[in-house]
Amino acid sequence: MRGLSTAETTAVEAAAAEPMLERVEAWARVNSGSSNLQGLATMAELLADAFSPLPGDIRLEAPERVEAVEADGRIRPVPHGRNLHLKVRPEAPVQVLLTGHMDTVYGADHPFQRLEWLGARVLRGPGVADMKGGLAVMLAALKGLEAGGAAPRLGYEVVINADEEVGSPGSAALIARAARGKRAALTYEPAALPDGTLAGARPGSGNFSLVVTGRSAHAGRNPEEGRNALVAAADLALRLDSAKRAGLSVNPARIEGGGPNNVVPDHAVLRVNMRPAAPADQEAAQRLLADAVAAVAAARDVRIVAHGGFGRPPKPLDPGATALFDLVRRCGAELGQAIAWHDTGGVCDGNNIAACGVPVVDTMGVRGGAIHSPDEYLLVDSLAERARLSALVLLRLAAGERL
């Protein structure tokens, strides 16, 4: 660890010495799928207890109201879990944000519920990489920071949300508030590749439910008096699909509706995902959607109401983000870790943070792989590696490293 001061060495080694594996094993045994409110409540309490030794004010905050469109077009409320929010030294001259999520993609009834050792240093289990391992790294780094002597210059907020895997609809506002005035942000998604490569630029993502209302009629007696909502939805899907291009992915994912064969259907819902590469592509996507809706409504004599939006804005690599990546790379080099990054197709809370104008590296979590599958695994040695890396990055930011 060449080039580190005594205080930095103390901090990074204190971070690496934290019982991260034990925490990951305990947390991964709690099912905290995004819709498992009981499991999320248990996980939130465990995290609040684990983070409580840090100085500052820690709270479990209720989510914002979230609604969803049912297959019949009705709007229903969707409950989500509480989000952990910690504030430490808000008066300090340097302010950073650290974020993570406690939810996983494995629901209470998912068959993948157990931990299994695949080798001496490879642990398979639900959420071990995405991101209970990352949460353990975050906590260890912050405890190392507090032990390193430079902590008084650095204030930070921690947000660990309960709905990231479903787009953070109930926590996006909390993250945006916490991002205000921050010099930098670190998010603890797992590394983009098992070798530790970070995710660079990310596209945005928007999810839409397009509710089509037509007019029912007898399919044999007077079909011409009907207005087929299912056909209109299919027409809309084809128009949107044909409009995809470089910089904009469009995926018509599902059409719901219809009824008996002898009735012209008067209702359908089209579900669409759109992924713009850059802010200009998002603006183009919004115009495309509005134009397609208007065109189909006029051509088919139906009413179409669009619900949803771009919950994840595009995350380009701007100069601030590039400077933060470079800081992480230099810190890694001093710790003997080769750090690289490349653009990726996924989205996360890092998209939302970047949209607030805050430089962010959003894959500071563990090395592992096969996330979102029953083969998800954690490379255990990466716990200490990544804890050292985060602790040193935070200390360098506290020391006034400019971005």
C-alpha positions as CSV (number, residue, x, y, z in Angstrom):
1,M,0.0,0.0,0.0
2,R,2.5,2.5,-1.2
3,G,1.9,6.2,-0.7
4,L,-0.6,5.9,2.2
5,S,-0.3,8.0,5.3
6,T,-0.3,6.4,8.7
7,A,-3.9,7.6,9.2
8,E,-5.0,6.2,5.8
9,T,-3.3,2.9,6.6
10,T,-5.2,2.7,9.9
11,A,-8.5,3.4,8.2
12,V,-8.2,1.0,5.4
13,E,-7.0,-1.8,7.6
14,A,-9.8,-1.1,10.1
15,A,-12.3,-1.3,7.3
16,A,-10.8,-4.6,6.0
17,A,-11.0,-6.1,9.5
18,E,-14.7,-5.6,9.9
19,P,-16.8,-8.9,10.1
20,M,-18.3,-8.4,6.7
21,L,-18.7,-12.1,5.8
22,E,-20.7,-12.7,8.9
23,R,-22.9,-9.8,8.1
24,V,-23.5,-10.9,4.6
25,E,-24.4,-14.4,5.7
26,A,-26.9,-13.1,8.3
27,W,-28.5,-10.6,6.0
28,A,-28.7,-13.0,3.0
29,R,-30.7,-15.4,5.2
30,V,-33.5,-12.8,5.5
31,N,-35.7,-12.9,2.4
32,S,-36.1,-9.2,1.4
33,G,-37.7,-9.4,-2.0
34,S,-39.1,-6.1,-3.1
35,S,-42.7,-7.1,-2.4
36,N,-41.9,-9.0,0.9
37,L,-42.9,-6.2,3.3
38,Q,-42.3,-8.4,6.4
39,G,-38.8,-9.4,5.2
40,L,-38.0,-5.8,4.3
41,A,-39.1,-4.7,7.8
42,T,-36.8,-7.3,9.4
43,M,-33.9,-6.3,7.1
44,A,-34.4,-2.6,7.8
45,E,-34.2,-3.2,11.6
46,L,-31.0,-5.3,11.1
47,L,-29.4,-2.6,9.1
48,A,-30.4,0.2,11.5
49,D,-28.8,-1.8,14.3
50,A,-25.7,-2.5,12.3
51,F,-25.2,1.2,11.2
52,S,-26.1,2.6,14.7
53,P,-22.5,2.7,15.9
54,L,-21.8,5.4,13.3
55,P,-22.3,9.0,14.6
56,G,-25.2,11.0,13.4
57,D,-29.0,10.7,13.1
58,I,-30.4,7.4,11.7
59,R,-34.0,6.9,10.7
60,L,-36.3,4.5,8.9
61,E,-38.4,6.7,6.6
62,A,-41.7,5.7,4.9
63,P,-41.8,5.6,1.1
64,E,-43.6,8.0,-1.1
65,R,-47.0,6.9,-2.4
66,V,-46.7,4.5,-5.4
67,E,-49.4,3.5,-7.8
68,A,-49.6,0.9,-10.5
69,V,-51.9,0.2,-13.5
70,E,-53.9,-3.1,-13.2
71,A,-54.6,-5.2,-16.3
72,D,-58.2,-3.8,-16.3
73,G,-56.8,-0.2,-16.3
74,R,-57.6,0.6,-12.7
75,I,-55.0,2.3,-10.6
76,R,-54.1,0.7,-7.3
77,P,-51.6,1.7,-4.6
78,V,-48.4,-0.4,-4.2
79,P,-46.9,-0.7,-0.7
80,H,-43.1,-0.6,-0.3
81,G,-40.8,-0.9,2.7
82,R,-39.2,1.8,4.7
83,N,-35.8,3.3,3.7
84,L,-32.8,3.7,6.0
85,H,-31.5,7.3,6.1
86,L,-28.4,8.3,8.1
87,K,-26.9,11.8,8.3
88,V,-23.5,12.4,9.8
89,R,-21.8,15.7,10.3
90,P,-23.9,17.9,7.9
91,E,-21.8,20.9,8.9
92,A,-18.5,19.4,7.6
93,P,-16.9,21.1,4.6
94,V,-16.9,18.0,2.4
95,Q,-20.2,16.2,1.9
96,V,-20.8,12.9,0.1
97,L,-23.7,10.5,-0.4
98,L,-23.5,6.7,-0.1
99,T,-26.4,4.6,-1.3
100,G,-27.5,1.0,-1.5
101,H,-30.6,-1.2,-1.5
102,M,-31.9,-3.8,0.9
103,D,-34.3,-5.4,-1.5
104,T,-33.6,-8.4,-3.8
105,V,-35.3,-9.9,-6.8
106,Y,-36.0,-13.1,-4.9
107,G,-39.6,-13.0,-3.5
108,A,-40.8,-14.9,-0.5
109,D,-41.9,-17.8,-2.6
110,H,-38.8,-18.0,-4.8
111,P,-37.0,-21.3,-4.6
112,F,-33.5,-19.6,-4.2
113,Q,-33.4,-19.1,-0.5
114,R,-30.2,-20.9,0.8
115,L,-26.5,-20.1,1.1
116,E,-24.0,-22.6,-0.3
117,W,-20.3,-22.6,-0.5
118,L,-19.0,-23.3,-4.0
119,G,-15.4,-23.3,-2.9
120,A,-13.3,-22.0,-0.1
121,R,-13.8,-18.4,-1.1
122,V,-17.0,-18.4,-3.2
123,L,-20.4,-18.1,-1.6
124,R,-23.6,-18.6,-3.5
125,G,-26.8,-17.1,-2.1
126,P,-29.7,-14.7,-2.7
127,G,-28.5,-11.2,-2.6
128,V,-24.9,-12.0,-1.6
129,A,-23.6,-9.8,-4.4
130,D,-26.6,-7.6,-5.2
131,M,-26.2,-6.1,-2.8
132,K,-25.9,-7.4,0.8
133,G,-22.2,-7.8,0.2
134,G,-22.1,-4.2,-1.0
135,L,-23.9,-3.0,2.1
136,A,-21.4,-4.8,4.3
137,V,-18.6,-3.1,2.3
138,M,-20.2,0.3,2.7
139,L,-20.6,-0.1,6.5
140,A,-17.0,-1.4,6.9
141,A,-15.6,1.6,4.9
142,L,-17.5,4.1,7.0
143,K,-16.4,2.5,10.3
144,G,-12.8,2.5,8.9
145,L,-13.2,6.2,8.0
146,E,-14.3,7.0,11.5
147,A,-11.2,5.2,12.9
148,G,-8.8,7.1,10.5
149,G,-8.6,10.5,12.0
150,A,-9.7,12.6,9.0
151,A,-13.4,12.0,9.6
152,P,-14.3,15.5,11.0
153,R,-13.7,17.0,7.6
154,L,-16.2,14.7,5.9
155,G,-20.0,14.6,6.3
156,Y,-22.1,12.0,4.6
157,E,-25.6,10.8,4.1
158,V,-26.5,7.1,3.7
159,V,-29.7,6.0,1.9
160,I,-30.4,2.3,1.8
161,N,-33.7,1.9,0.0
162,A,-36.2,-0.9,-0.1
163,D,-37.4,-0.7,-3.7
164,E,-34.3,-0.3,-6.0
165,E,-35.0,-3.6,-7.8
166,V,-38.4,-2.3,-9.0
167,G,-37.1,1.2,-10.0
168,S,-37.0,3.0,-6.7
169,P,-40.5,4.6,-7.1
170,G,-41.0,5.1,-3.4
171,S,-37.5,6.3,-2.6
172,A,-36.4,8.4,-5.6
173,A,-37.5,11.6,-3.9
174,L,-35.5,10.7,-0.8
175,I,-32.4,10.0,-2.8
176,A,-32.8,13.3,-4.7
177,R,-33.0,15.3,-1.5
178,A,-30.0,13.5,0.0
179,A,-28.0,14.2,-3.2
180,R,-28.3,18.0,-2.9
181,G,-25.0,19.8,-2.3
182,K,-22.9,16.6,-2.4
183,R,-19.4,16.7,-3.8
184,A,-19.6,13.0,-4.9
185,A,-21.6,9.8,-4.4
186,L,-20.7,6.1,-4.1
187,T,-23.3,3.4,-4.7
188,Y,-22.7,-0.2,-3.8
189,E,-24.0,-2.2,-6.7
190,P,-21.7,-5.2,-7.5
191,A,-18.9,-4.7,-9.9
192,A,-19.9,-4.9,-13.6
193,L,-17.5,-7.9,-14.1
194,P,-16.1,-10.5,-11.7
195,D,-12.6,-8.9,-12.1
196,G,-13.9,-5.7,-10.5
197,T,-14.5,-3.6,-13.5
198,L,-16.8,-0.7,-12.7
199,A,-19.9,0.4,-14.7
200,G,-19.3,3.7,-16.6
201,A,-22.1,5.3,-18.6
202,R,-25.5,3.8,-18.3
203,P,-28.6,4.4,-20.4
204,G,-31.9,5.6,-18.9
205,S,-35.0,3.4,-18.5
206,G,-38.7,4.3,-18.7
207,N,-41.6,2.0,-18.1
208,F,-45.1,2.9,-19.5
209,S,-48.5,1.4,-19.2
210,L,-50.7,2.6,-22.1
211,V,-54.4,2.1,-21.4
212,V,-56.5,1.8,-24.5
213,T,-60.3,2.3,-24.4
214,G,-62.3,1.3,-27.4
215,R,-66.0,0.3,-27.9
216,S,-67.4,-3.1,-27.5
217,A,-69.8,-4.6,-30.1
218,H,-71.0,-8.0,-31.3
219,A,-68.2,-9.6,-33.4
220,G,-70.8,-11.1,-35.8
221,R,-73.7,-8.8,-35.9
222,N,-72.2,-5.3,-35.9
223,P,-68.4,-5.4,-35.6
224,E,-68.1,-2.2,-37.6
225,E,-69.7,-0.3,-34.7
226,G,-66.9,-1.5,-32.3
227,R,-63.5,0.0,-31.8
228,N,-61.1,-2.8,-31.1
229,A,-58.8,-1.8,-28.2
230,L,-56.6,-4.9,-28.6
231,V,-55.9,-4.2,-32.3
232,A,-55.1,-0.5,-31.4
233,A,-52.7,-1.7,-28.7
234,A,-51.0,-4.0,-31.2
235,D,-50.8,-1.2,-33.7
236,L,-49.2,1.0,-31.1
237,A,-46.7,-1.7,-30.2
238,L,-45.7,-2.1,-33.8
239,R,-45.3,1.6,-34.3
240,L,-43.1,2.0,-31.2
241,D,-41.0,-1.1,-32.1
242,S,-40.3,0.2,-35.6
243,A,-39.1,3.5,-34.1
244,K,-36.2,2.1,-32.2
245,R,-32.8,3.2,-33.3
246,A,-29.2,3.8,-32.2
247,G,-29.4,5.5,-28.9
248,L,-32.9,4.3,-28.1
249,S,-34.1,0.8,-27.3
250,V,-37.9,0.2,-27.3
251,N,-39.4,-3.0,-26.0
252,P,-43.1,-3.6,-26.2
253,A,-43.3,-6.2,-23.5
254,R,-46.9,-7.2,-22.9
255,I,-50.5,-6.6,-24.1
256,E,-53.3,-7.3,-21.6
257,G,-57.0,-7.3,-22.5
258,G,-59.5,-8.9,-24.8
259,G,-62.4,-11.2,-24.0
260,P,-64.8,-13.7,-25.6
261,N,-64.3,-14.4,-29.3
262,N,-67.7,-13.0,-30.2
263,V,-67.1,-9.6,-28.6
264,V,-65.0,-6.7,-30.0
265,P,-62.7,-5.9,-27.1
266,D,-63.1,-2.4,-25.7
267,H,-60.1,-2.5,-23.3
268,A,-56.3,-3.3,-23.5
269,V,-53.1,-2.3,-21.7
270,L,-49.8,-2.1,-23.5
271,R,-46.6,-2.3,-21.3
272,V,-43.5,-0.8,-22.9
273,N,-39.9,-0.2,-21.7
274,M,-37.8,2.5,-23.4
275,R,-34.0,2.9,-22.9
276,P,-32.4,6.1,-24.1
277,A,-28.6,6.4,-24.2
278,A,-28.4,10.1,-23.5
279,P,-30.7,13.0,-22.4
280,A,-31.4,14.0,-26.0
281,D,-32.5,10.4,-26.7
282,Q,-34.9,10.6,-23.7
283,E,-36.4,13.8,-25.1
284,A,-36.8,12.1,-28.5
285,A,-38.4,9.0,-26.8
286,Q,-41.0,11.2,-25.1
287,R,-41.9,12.9,-28.4
288,L,-42.0,9.5,-30.1
289,L,-44.4,8.1,-27.5
290,A,-46.7,11.1,-27.6
291,D,-46.8,11.1,-31.4
292,A,-47.5,7.4,-31.6
293,V,-50.3,7.6,-29.0
294,A,-51.9,10.5,-30.8
295,A,-51.6,8.8,-34.2
296,V,-53.1,5.5,-33.1
297,A,-55.9,7.2,-31.1
298,A,-56.9,9.1,-34.3
299,A,-56.5,6.2,-36.7
300,R,-58.4,3.7,-34.5
301,D,-60.9,6.1,-32.9
302,V,-59.9,5.0,-29.4
303,R,-58.8,6.8,-26.3
304,I,-55.3,6.1,-25.0
305,V,-54.0,7.3,-21.6
306,A,-50.3,6.9,-20.8
307,H,-49.1,6.1,-17.3
308,G,-45.4,5.9,-16.2
309,G,-42.3,7.7,-17.0
310,F,-38.5,7.6,-17.1
311,G,-37.7,6.5,-13.5
312,R,-34.0,6.2,-14.5
313,P,-32.6,9.1,-16.5
314,P,-29.5,8.4,-18.7
315,K,-26.2,8.5,-16.9
316,P,-23.5,9.8,-19.3
317,L,-19.9,10.1,-18.2
318,D,-19.4,13.9,-17.7
319,P,-16.2,15.5,-16.6
320,G,-17.1,15.3,-12.9
321,A,-17.9,11.6,-13.1
322,T,-14.7,11.0,-15.1
323,A,-12.7,12.7,-12.4
324,L,-14.3,10.6,-9.7
325,F,-13.6,7.4,-11.6
326,D,-10.0,8.6,-11.9
327,L,-9.8,9.1,-8.2
328,V,-11.1,5.6,-7.6
329,R,-8.6,4.2,-10.1
330,R,-5.6,6.0,-8.4
331,C,-6.7,4.8,-5.0
332,G,-7.0,1.3,-6.3
333,A,-3.5,1.5,-7.7
334,E,-2.1,2.5,-4.3
335,L,-3.8,-0.6,-2.8
336,G,-2.6,-2.9,-5.5
337,Q,-6.0,-3.1,-7.2
338,A,-6.3,-2.6,-11.0
339,I,-9.5,-0.5,-11.5
340,A,-11.1,-0.1,-15.0
341,W,-14.6,0.8,-16.2
342,H,-16.8,0.4,-19.2
343,D,-20.3,1.4,-20.3
344,T,-23.1,-1.0,-19.4
345,G,-26.7,-1.5,-20.3
346,G,-28.2,-1.8,-16.8
347,V,-29.7,1.0,-14.7
348,C,-29.6,1.7,-11.0
349,D,-29.9,4.5,-8.4
350,G,-26.7,5.9,-9.8
351,N,-28.7,7.1,-12.8
352,N,-30.9,9.2,-10.5
353,I,-27.9,10.6,-8.5
354,A,-26.1,11.6,-11.7
355,A,-29.3,13.4,-12.9
356,C,-29.0,15.6,-9.8
357,G,-25.6,16.8,-11.0
358,V,-23.5,14.8,-8.6
359,P,-20.5,12.7,-9.8
360,V,-21.2,9.1,-8.9
361,V,-19.5,5.7,-9.1
362,D,-22.2,3.2,-8.7
363,T,-20.4,-0.2,-8.7
364,M,-18.3,0.1,-5.5
365,G,-19.7,-3.1,-4.2
366,V,-18.3,-6.6,-4.2
367,R,-17.0,-8.8,-7.0
368,G,-19.2,-11.7,-7.9
369,G,-21.6,-12.6,-10.7
370,A,-24.8,-14.3,-12.0
371,I,-26.9,-11.7,-10.2
372,H,-30.7,-11.9,-10.5
373,S,-30.4,-15.7,-11.0
374,P,-30.3,-18.8,-8.7
375,D,-26.5,-18.9,-9.4
376,E,-25.7,-15.5,-7.8
377,Y,-22.3,-15.7,-6.1
378,L,-19.9,-13.6,-4.1
379,L,-16.1,-13.7,-4.3
380,V,-15.4,-13.4,-0.6
381,D,-11.9,-11.9,-0.9
382,S,-13.5,-8.9,-2.6
383,L,-15.1,-7.8,0.7
384,A,-11.9,-6.6,2.2
385,E,-10.6,-5.3,-1.2
386,R,-13.6,-3.1,-1.7
387,A,-13.8,-2.0,1.9
388,R,-10.2,-0.8,1.6
389,L,-10.9,1.0,-1.7
390,S,-14.0,2.8,-0.4
391,A,-12.3,3.9,2.8
392,L,-9.3,5.3,0.9
393,V,-11.6,7.1,-1.6
394,L,-13.5,8.7,1.2
395,L,-10.4,9.8,3.0
396,R,-9.0,11.4,-0.1
397,L,-12.3,13.3,-0.6
398,A,-12.1,14.4,3.0
399,A,-8.6,15.6,2.4
400,G,-9.8,17.9,-0.4
401,E,-9.3,15.9,-3.5
402,R,-10.9,18.0,-6.3
403,L,-13.2,16.5,-8.9
